[in-house]
Amino acid sequence: MRIRVTVAAVSGALALSALAVPAAQATGGSSYSPSGLAKLAQQHQGTVGRSAYTASTADDAGDPYPLNLTFSAVTVNKGKPLVAGTTTHGTFPVTYTVTHGADVDIHADDFLMDVELYRGNPLDPTNELFGVDWPTCTDTSATTANCKGTIDVYADEELSNADATTWKALGFAIALNGQDPTGDDWSKIGYAEQDNLATTRLQRLSKLTVNAAPEPVKKGKTVTVTGKLSRANWDDGEYHGYTGQSVKLQFRKKGSSTYTTLKTVKTSSTGTLKTTTKATVDGYYRYSFAGTASTPAVSATGDYVDVR
């Protein structure tokens, strides 16, 4: 198991919190967290430039040598957006191919590799997401492998509403080669980094309810259909009404599997819905929301009305 880390500058040096992971929890024998090592490598590698602290230590500690490894065919969550609620832990698959030199042992205990997500400026990301466990790779030849990893999302700990946007994928690999990553000499450590591997969207989980009344109802009489559209608020951990959204009222006859749209209704300032229709035959009423860039589509479970 891996843990998240923070890198900060203290008197011109790095302060890495929680760089080490207990060996019994580490996957594949590694005892280091991913982002901590990646940031260390970036600091020591003057050509990368992502770390704000590169200049303070690169000359003293030596630069890592360029690792002969590239990433390709990166797919996050099978091409679908990542959707997160307020408190649940979400795990999303990441697959990719790596191509490497014959002298690069990607299965070594001290070889570290991952594809992670970030948003904002790559030099100073606004937020980052990665998997709890290290990826696993299966060789397809002496110099290529197919890898599977995850992106783990803990909405209540690491997300704000501003994170409901587009994220980019970045891959890195570190060959420690038996060296101490917290030591002074990185010249025997290999490092590769590749940006803009893929993009994905992170969305706020949506919920939609419906209630059709009265039940039963006489044929030709009015049916009032109410409901509410809400979505996760990552700033306060609650669900709030999604205001001003177009939602379709749909009907499915008893014995049919197809819903037909009757009309479109706008949500109120609190996300509520209310409209009327005429009862004709037995069937199910539901509201259906097409979704937005920040919020996924959702349909309520149909509410059955018996027409007599």
SETOR-803105 format. One record per residue: residue in three letters; x, y, z of N, C-alpha, C in turn. Coordinates in steps of 0.02 Angstrom, whole numbers, padded with zeros to 5 digits, always signed. Example, Ala and Ser with C-alpha at 12.3 -4.5 7.8 and 13.67 -1.06 7.14 Angstrom:
<sites>
ALA+00660-00284+00390+00615-00225+00390+00660-00165+00390/SER+00642-00112+00354+00684-00053+00357+00645+00002+00394/
</sites>
This chain:
<sites>
MET+00042-00060+00000+00000+00000+00000+00044+00062+00000/ARG+00020+00114-00036+00057+00176-00041+00021+00232-00004/ILE+00059+00284+00012+00029+00341+00045+00048+00405+00009/ARG+00010+00457+00020+00023+00521-00012+00075+00560+00028/VAL+00111+00603-00007+00164+00641+00026+00159+00715+00008/THR+00194+00755+00048+00198+00826+00035+00271+00845+00033/VAL+00290+00885-00017+00359+00909-00022+00358+00984-00010/ALA+00401+01007+00035+00403+01079+00051+00475+01102+00058/ALA+00485+01166+00051+00552+01195+00059+00560+01220+00130/VAL+00612+01197+00164+00627+01221+00231+00701+01240+00233/SER+00715+01304+00239+00783+01330+00241+00823+01306+00181/GLY+00792+01306+00122+00827+01288+00060+00833+01213+00050/ALA+00807+01172+00094+00811+01099+00086+00741+01070+00081/LEU+00739+01006+00061+00674+00973+00056+00653+00944+00123/ALA+00589+00952+00138+00560+00917+00195+00507+00871+00168/LEU+00520+00806+00167+00474+00757+00140+00436+00725+00197/SER+00371+00737+00200+00331+00704+00252+00307+00638+00225/ALA+00317+00586+00265+00292+00519+00248+00320+00492+00183/LEU+00385+00504+00171+00416+00475+00111+00418+00399+00116/ALA+00436+00374+00174+00441+00301+00182+00375+00270+00200/VAL+00363+00211+00172+00304+00171+00187+00327+00108+00221/PRO+00294+00085+00274+00315+00023+00306+00322-00033+00255/ALA+00377-00069+00259+00392-00120+00209+00337-00173+00204/ALA+00306-00189+00259+00253-00240+00258+00193-00217+00218/GLN+00185-00151+00209+00128-00125+00172+00145-00111+00099/ALA+00208-00112+00083+00228-00092+00016+00214-00147-00034/THR+00194-00127-00095+00182-00174-00149+00245-00183-00189/GLY+00260-00245-00208+00318-00258-00249+00384-00246-00214/GLY+00384-00242-00148+00447-00234-00111+00470-00163-00102/SER+00437-00114-00134+00459-00045-00128+00435-00015-00063/SER+00478+00026-00032+00459+00057+00031+00455+00133+00025/TYR+00440+00158-00036+00437+00229-00047+00371+00249-00081/SER+00347+00307-00063+00286+00332-00094+00303+00362-00162/PRO+00254+00363-00209+00269+00383-00277+00284+00456-00287/SER+00240+00499-00263+00249+00570-00277+00311+00597-00242/GLY+00328+00570-00183+00388+00592-00149+00450+00579-00189/LEU+00455+00519-00218+00513+00502-00257+00514+00540-00323/ALA+00456+00548-00353+00453+00585-00416+00477+00656-00406/LYS+00454+00687-00352+00474+00756-00338+00549+00761-00320/LEU+00574+00710-00285+00645+00708-00272+00685+00705-00337/ALA+00663+00661-00382+00697+00655-00446+00694+00719-00485/GLN+00636+00751-00485+00628+00814-00521+00675+00868-00492/GLN+00682+00866-00427+00726+00916-00395+00798+00906-00417/HIS+00818+00843-00422+00887+00828-00439+00901+00831-00513/GLN+00848+00833-00553+00857+00834-00626+00844+00904-00652/GLY+00897+00940-00667+00889+01009-00688+00849+01019-00751/THR+00847+00968-00795+00813+00976-00859+00738+00969-00854/VAL+00713+00939-00800+00641+00928-00794+00606+00993-00778/GLY+00628+01028-00726+00603+01094-00711+00536+01097-00677/ARG+00506+01041-00656+00441+01043-00624+00446+01065-00551/SER+00503+01052-00519+00509+01068-00449+00532+01140-00438/ALA+00501+01171-00389+00521+01240-00373+00588+01243-00337/TYR+00615+01185-00319+00676+01183-00278+00735+01153-00316/THR+00730+01147-00382+00782+01114-00421+00851+01147-00410/ALA+00852+01212-00415+00916+01247-00414+00954+01240-00348/SER+00918+01226-00295+00950+01226-00229+00993+01165-00216/THR+00980+01110-00253+01017+01049-00236+01047+01012-00295/ALA+01027+01028-00356+01048+00987-00413+01124+00986-00420/ASP+01157+01043-00411+01229+01045-00419+01265+01003-00367/ASP+01238+01003-00306+01271+00967-00252+01259+00892-00254/ALA+01201+00872-00275+01181+00802-00269+01189+00762-00332/GLY+01201+00793-00390+01208+00756-00451+01141+00745-00485/ASP+01142+00743-00551+01081+00734-00589+01069+00660-00602/PRO+01006+00637-00599+00991+00569-00619+01002+00562-00695/TYR+01024+00503-00716+01034+00494-00788+00967+00481-00822/PRO+00960+00498-00887+00897+00488-00922+00882+00413-00929/LEU+00826+00392-00904+00806+00322-00908+00774+00309-00975/ASN+00794+00256-01008+00768+00239-01074+00701+00204-01067/LEU+00648+00243-01059+00581+00216-01049+00529+00268-01071/THR+00478+00244-01107+00424+00288-01129+00357+00255-01116/PHE+00305+00297-01110+00237+00274-01099+00195+00285-01162/SER+00147+00241-01174+00102+00249-01230+00035+00214-01214/ALA-00015+00227-01257-00081+00195-01252-00111+00201-01182/VAL-00106+00260-01152-00131+00271-01085-00207+00282-01087/THR-00244+00243-01048-00316+00249-01043-00336+00252-00970/VAL-00374+00304-00952-00397+00313-00884-00471+00296-00880/ASN-00488+00249-00835-00558+00229-00823-00594+00209-00888/LYS-00559+00174-00931-00587+00150-00995-00616+00207-01037/GLY-00587+00267-01029-00608+00323-01069-00668+00361-01042/LYS-00695+00339-00985-00753+00371-00955-00731+00420-00900/PRO-00773+00472-00886-00756+00518-00832-00752+00483-00765/LEU-00714+00511-00719-00711+00488-00650-00766+00524-00611/VAL-00809+00486-00577-00865+00515-00540-00855+00500-00466/ALA-00860+00552-00424-00849+00544-00353-00906+00576-00313/GLY-00927+00540-00260-00976+00567-00214-00943+00609-00161/THR-00973+00611-00101-00946+00653-00048-00900+00616+00000/THR-00913+00552+00011-00874+00516+00062-00846+00450+00038/THR-00873+00421-00016-00851+00355-00037-00782+00357-00069/HIS-00746+00302-00062-00680+00294-00093-00690+00266-00162/GLY-00667+00301-00213-00673+00278-00282-00607+00253-00309/THR-00608+00195-00342-00549+00167-00373-00562+00159-00448/PHE-00518+00189-00489-00529+00191-00561-00468+00161-00596/PRO-00479+00118-00646-00422+00084-00679-00384+00130-00727/VAL-00319+00117-00731-00275+00150-00778-00234+00096-00813/THR-00234+00097-00879-00194+00048-00917-00148+00085-00965/TYR-00090+00055-00978-00042+00086-01023+00012+00036-01043/THR+00051+00056-01092+00107+00015-01116+00172+00053-01103/VAL+00223+00017-01081+00289+00048-01074+00337+00013-01121/THR+00380+00053-01151+00434+00028-01194+00500+00051-01163/HIS+00546+00005-01154+00607+00022-01118+00668-00012-01148/GLY+00726+00013-01130+00788-00017-01152+00798-00086-01122/ALA+00837-00127-01155+00850-00195-01131+00884-00196-01064/ASP+00918-00142-01046+00954-00139-00982+00911-00113-00925/VAL+00847-00098-00938+00802-00072-00887+00759-00129-00860/ASP+00766-00142-00795+00728-00196-00763+00668-00166-00727/ILE+00611-00167-00760+00551-00136-00731+00522-00178-00674/HIS+00547-00239-00665+00522-00282-00611+00567-00283-00550/ALA+00619-00244-00550+00664-00241-00492+00626-00212-00432/ASP+00645-00236-00372+00611-00214-00312+00616-00139-00301/ASP+00670-00109-00324+00679-00037-00313+00669+00003-00378/PHE+00629-00026-00423+00608+00011-00483+00537+00036-00471/LEU+00526+00101-00479+00462+00133-00462+00434+00168-00523/MET+00371+00154-00538+00341+00181-00598+00266+00191-00587/ASP+00239+00244-00617+00168+00256-00608+00144+00306-00660/VAL+00078+00304-00673+00044+00356-00711-00006+00388-00663/GLU-00001+00454-00655-00043+00489-00607-00079+00546-00642/LEU-00127+00576-00607-00166+00632-00634-00149+00696-00598/TYR-00150+00751-00634-00142+00816-00603-00185+00867-00641/ARG-00198+00922-00610-00231+00977-00645-00194+01042-00629/GLY-00200+01090-00675-00165+01152-00666-00098+01152-00702/ASN-00053+01191-00677+00014+01198-00707+00058+01139-00687/PRO+00088+01104-00735+00130+01047-00716+00190+01067-00673/LEU+00211+01130-00677+00266+01154-00635+00246+01160-00562/ASP+00180+01170-00551+00154+01178-00483+00081+01157-00483/PRO+00067+01091-00485-00001+01066-00492-00048+01092-00437/THR-00109+01107-00457-00160+01127-00409-00181+01068-00366/ASN-00185+01009-00396-00202+00948-00360-00175+00888-00398/GLU-00165+00832-00364-00138+00771-00393-00176+00711-00366/LEU-00185+00661-00408-00217+00599-00388-00177+00540-00413/PHE-00171+00487-00373-00137+00426-00395-00167+00366-00359/GLY-00140+00308-00371-00167+00246-00343-00139+00229-00275/VAL-00178+00193-00236-00154+00169-00171-00099+00117-00180/ASP-00106+00076-00231-00056+00023-00244-00016+00038-00306/TRP+00044+00013-00308+00086+00020-00368+00056-00021-00425/PRO+00068-00001-00487+00042-00040-00544+00076-00107-00551/THR+00044-00152-00587+00074-00216-00605+00083-00218-00680/CYS+00138-00249-00703+00154-00250-00774+00167-00321-00797/THR+00144-00336-00857+00155-00401-00889+00196-00390-00952/ASP+00253-00424-00957+00296-00417-01015+00262-00444-01078/THR+00266-00406-01132+00244-00431-01197+00303-00444-01243/SER+00361-00420-01223+00424-00435-01257+00480-00418-01208/ALA+00542-00423-01231+00598-00407-01187+00601-00333-01170/THR+00568-00291-01210+00573-00219-01200+00506-00184-01197/THR+00451-00221-01194+00385-00190-01188+00343-00227-01135/ALA+00297-00191-01105+00253-00221-01055+00187-00184-01054/ASN+00134-00220-01038+00069-00190-01027+00058-00184-00952/CYS+00037-00125-00930+00032-00111-00858-00038-00091-00838/LYS-00056-00110-00777-00121-00092-00749-00110-00059-00680/GLY-00140-00001-00672-00137+00033-00608-00206+00060-00590/THR-00208+00105-00542-00271+00135-00521-00261+00208-00504/ILE-00316+00244-00505-00321+00310-00475-00370+00304-00418/ASP-00349+00318-00357-00393+00313-00298-00413+00384-00277/VAL-00478+00393-00268-00504+00460-00252-00539+00457-00184/TYR-00517+00500-00139-00549+00508-00074-00577+00580-00072/ALA-00640+00585-00094-00669+00652-00104-00668+00694-00041/ASP-00681+00664+00016-00686+00703+00077-00618+00727+00102/GLU-00565+00700+00076-00498+00718+00098-00460+00762+00049/GLU-00475+00755-00016-00429+00786-00064-00463+00824-00121/LEU-00529+00830-00121-00562+00865-00176-00599+00927-00152/SER-00602+00976-00197-00646+01035-00189-00687+01040-00253/ASN-00739+01081-00253-00782+01086-00312-00743+01108-00374/ALA-00689+01145-00364-00649+01168-00421-00615+01110-00457/ASP-00611+01052-00425-00579+00994-00456-00624+00959-00507/ALA-00686+00979-00513-00731+00951-00563-00715+00982-00630/THR-00663+00958-00661-00638+00987-00724-00595+00935-00759/THR-00557+00957-00808-00513+00912-00846-00446+00903-00810/TRP-00423+00840-00808-00359+00823-00778-00314+00792-00832/LYS-00249+00798-00822-00200+00769-00868-00163+00711-00834/ALA-00140+00665-00875-00102+00607-00851-00028+00618-00864/LEU+00012+00603-00813+00085+00608-00817+00115+00542-00792/GLY+00164+00516-00828+00198+00455-00807+00270+00468-00787/PHE+00293+00429-00738+00363+00435-00718+00390+00365-00700/ALA+00454+00358-00705+00488+00295-00686+00554+00313-00654/ILE+00571+00277-00600+00634+00288-00564+00668+00221-00553/ALA+00729+00215-00577+00771+00156-00565+00821+00174-00511/LEU+00809+00151-00449+00854+00168-00394+00921+00133-00398/ASN+00921+00073-00428+00983+00036-00437+01021+00026-00372/GLY+00985+00014-00318+01016+00001-00254+01038+00063-00217/GLN+01024+00122-00244+01045+00185-00212+00993+00210-00162/ASP+01016+00249-00115+00972+00280-00067+00944+00345-00096/PRO+00878+00350-00108+00850+00410-00139+00855+00472-00096/THR+00866+00462-00032+00874+00521+00012+00947+00540+00022/GLY+00991+00506-00014+01063+00521-00009+01082+00580-00052/ASP+01148+00591-00057+01174+00650-00091+01187+00640-00165/ASP+01197+00578-00188+01218+00567-00257+01163+00531-00296/TRP+01134+00567-00343+01082+00538-00386+01109+00519-00455/SER+01173+00523-00465+01200+00511-00532+01193+00438-00553/LYS+01182+00392-00506+01173+00321-00521+01100+00300-00523/ILE+01056+00349-00517+00983+00336-00517+00955+00361-00583/GLY+00915+00318-00616+00884+00336-00679+00815+00365-00670/TYR+00797+00413-00712+00731+00445-00706+00703+00461-00775/ALA+00639+00446-00784+00603+00463-00846+00536+00493-00826/GLU+00515+00544-00863+00450+00575-00851+00419+00594-00918/GLN+00354+00584-00924+00319+00599-00986+00251+00629-00971/ASP+00239+00688-00997+00177+00725-00983+00128+00718-01041/ASN+00066+00742-01030+00014+00743-01081+00000+00674-01111/LEU-00002+00624-01069-00015+00556-01092-00088+00544-01108/ALA-00132+00578-01073-00204+00571-01084-00239+00626-01044/THR-00303+00635-01056-00344+00679-01015-00406+00642-00992/THR-00434+00665-00937-00496+00637-00912-00533+00692-00874/ARG-00597+00680-00862-00637+00728-00823-00655+00698-00756/LEU-00655+00740-00705-00679+00721-00639-00746+00755-00628/GLN-00797+00715-00610-00865+00742-00603-00894+00731-00534/ARG-00941+00775-00516-00975+00772-00451-01037+00728-00458/LEU-01040+00675-00417-01094+00627-00421-01162+00662-00416/SER-01209+00642-00459-01276+00671-00460-01328+00621-00436/LYS-01382+00647-00407-01439+00607-00385-01503+00639-00409/LEU-01553+00597-00425-01616+00622-00451-01673+00580-00423/THR-01724+00613-00396-01782+00579-00367-01845+00596-00407/VAL-01897+00556-00397-01961+00569-00429-02018+00542-00386/ASN-02073+00576-00387-02134+00552-00354-02195+00575-00394/ALA-02235+00528-00417-02295+00543-00456-02356+00529-00412/ALA-02403+00577-00409-02461+00571-00366-02522+00604-00400/PRO-02583+00582-00384-02599+00529-00335-02589+00459-00365/GLU-02590+00411-00321-02585+00340-00341-02636+00300-00300/PRO-02684+00268-00332-02700+00269-00404-02733+00335-00424/VAL-02747+00341-00490-02778+00401-00516-02829+00381-00570/LYS-02880+00421-00576-02930+00407-00627-02905+00430-00695/LYS-02924+00393-00747-02903+00409-00815-02926+00480-00833/GLY-02880+00519-00862-02894+00587-00882-02881+00639-00829/LYS-02871+00617-00769-02857+00663-00714-02783+00685-00714/THR-02768+00735-00674-02701+00763-00671-02655+00723-00626/VAL-02596+00710-00650-02542+00679-00611-02489+00733-00598/THR-02473+00744-00535-02420+00791-00517-02356+00753-00505/VAL-02304+00774-00539-02240+00739-00534-02188+00786-00504/THR-02161+00768-00446-02111+00808-00411-02045+00770-00408/GLY-01992+00804-00392-01927+00772-00386-01874+00822-00368/LYS-01812+00799-00366-01756+00844-00351-01692+00817-00383/LEU-01655+00864-00412-01589+00850-00440-01537+00880-00393/SER-01492+00838-00368-01439+00862-00324-01372+00832-00346/ARG-01319+00861-00321-01252+00835-00337-01205+00846-00279/ALA-01151+00808-00279-01102+00811-00225-01069+00879-00222/ASN-01063+00905-00162-01025+00967-00149-00962+00947-00111/TRP-00906+00949-00144-00843+00927-00113-00815+00979-00064/ASP-00844+01039-00064-00820+01090-00018-00846+01079+00053/ASP-00908+01052+00059-00936+01042+00126-00959+00970+00139/GLY-00949+00925+00091-00965+00855+00101-01039+00839+00101/GLU-01080+00883+00073-01152+00872+00070-01175+00869-00002/TYR-01241+00853-00011-01272+00856-00076-01319+00916-00078/HIS-01312+00957-00131-01353+01016-00138-01391+01015-00204/GLY-01448+01049-00207-01487+01052-00268-01448+01084-00325/TYR-01456+01056-00384-01423+01081-00444-01473+01127-00479/THR-01460+01191-00476-01510+01241-00497-01508+01255-00572/GLY-01566+01274-00599-01571+01298-00668-01554+01247-00722/GLN-01564+01183-00708-01546+01130-00755-01609+01103-00791/SER-01601+01088-00855-01656+01059-00894-01659+00984-00881/VAL-01718+00961-00860-01729+00890-00844-01791+00866-00881/LYS-01787+00807-00910-01843+00780-00949-01890+00739-00905/LEU-01955+00751-00912-02005+00706-00883-02021+00653-00934/GLN-02013+00591-00914-02023+00535-00960-02074+00486-00934/PHE-02105+00448-00980-02157+00399-00962-02145+00333-00999/ARG-02156+00278-00963-02150+00212-00992-02214+00173-00977/LYS-02248+00150-01029-02309+00112-01019-02295+00045-00985/LYS-02343+00021-00946-02337-00044-00915-02327-00097-00969/GLY-02277-00139-00960-02262-00191-01009-02212-00170-01062/SER-02194-00106-01064-02145-00081-01112-02078-00072-01078/SER-02025-00069-01119-01958-00057-01092-01930+00010-01114/THR-01970+00050-01148-01947+00112-01178-01981+00173-01146/TYR-01941+00221-01125-01967+00284-01099-01976+00335-01155/THR-02030+00373-01152-02043+00427-01200-02043+00493-01162/THR-02011+00544-01191-02008+00610-01158-02074+00646-01168/LEU-02104+00670-01112-02166+00707-01114-02154+00782-01117/LYS-02105+00807-01079-02090+00878-01078-02022+00888-01043/THR-01997+00950-01047-01935+00969-01013-01950+01020-00959/VAL-01922+01009-00900-01935+01052-00842-01868+01078-00816/LYS-01868+01140-00791-01808+01170-00762-01809+01161-00686/THR-01750+01147-00657-01746+01142-00585-01751+01211-00553/SER-01777+01213-00492-01785+01276-00456-01719+01298-00425/SER-01721+01351-00386-01661+01377-00353-01634+01329-00301/THR-01674+01279-00282-01651+01228-00235-01645+01159-00267/GLY-01652+01157-00334-01645+01094-00370-01709+01053-00376/THR-01765+01079-00350-01827+01040-00352-01860+01044-00420/LEU-01904+00995-00433-01941+00990-00496-02015+00980-00481/LYS-02057+01010-00522-02129+00999-00514-02165+01016-00580/THR-02207+00970-00602-02246+00981-00662-02307+00935-00660/THR-02353+00944-00707-02413+00902-00710-02421+00872-00779/THR-02459+00818-00782-02476+00785-00845-02542+00749-00835/LYS-02572+00726-00890-02635+00691-00886-02624+00615-00884/ALA-02662+00582-00841-02658+00509-00836-02695+00477-00893/THR-02663+00432-00928-02695+00398-00984-02696+00322-00975/VAL-02637+00294-00961-02632+00221-00951-02585+00207-00893/ASP-02588+00145-00868-02541+00125-00815-02469+00132-00840/GLY-02425+00153-00795-02355+00157-00816-02311+00193-00765/TYR-02250+00206-00786-02197+00233-00742-02176+00303-00764/TYR-02172+00348-00717-02147+00415-00729-02077+00421-00699/ARG-02034+00457-00735-01968+00470-00708-01942+00536-00735/TYR-01894+00565-00700-01855+00622-00725-01788+00596-00750/SER-01762+00628-00803-01698+00608-00831-01656+00670-00847/PHE-01594+00669-00822-01548+00726-00830-01491+00705-00876/ALA-01476+00746-00927-01426+00728-00977-01354+00739-00953/GLY-01345+00777-00899-01278+00790-00873-01246+00852-00901/THR-01193+00874-00869-01152+00931-00891-01079+00911-00886/ALA-01035+00956-00903-00963+00940-00902-00940+00921-00832/SER-00970+00951-00781-00948+00939-00712-00991+00887-00675/THR-01046+00867-00705-01095+00824-00671-01121+00771-00718/PRO-01120+00707-00699-01140+00654-00745-01216+00650-00754/ALA-01236+00618-00808-01307+00605-00822-01335+00558-00769/VAL-01400+00566-00755-01433+00522-00707-01507+00520-00722/SER-01538+00462-00710-01610+00455-00718-01638+00426-00653/ALA-01695+00452-00633-01728+00426-00573-01759+00358-00588/THR-01767+00318-00536-01804+00255-00544-01877+00271-00554/GLY-01908+00240-00604-01977+00255-00622-02026+00244-00565/ASP-02075+00290-00558-02127+00285-00507-02192+00262-00540/TYR-02218+00206-00520-02276+00176-00553-02342+00208-00530/VAL-02385+00222-00579-02452+00250-00565-02504+00205-00597/ASP-02551+00183-00556-02606+00141-00579-02664+00186-00601/VAL-02683+00180-00665-02738+00221-00692-02801+00179-00694/ARG-02855+00205-00665-02917+00167-00660-02974+00203-00696/
</sites>
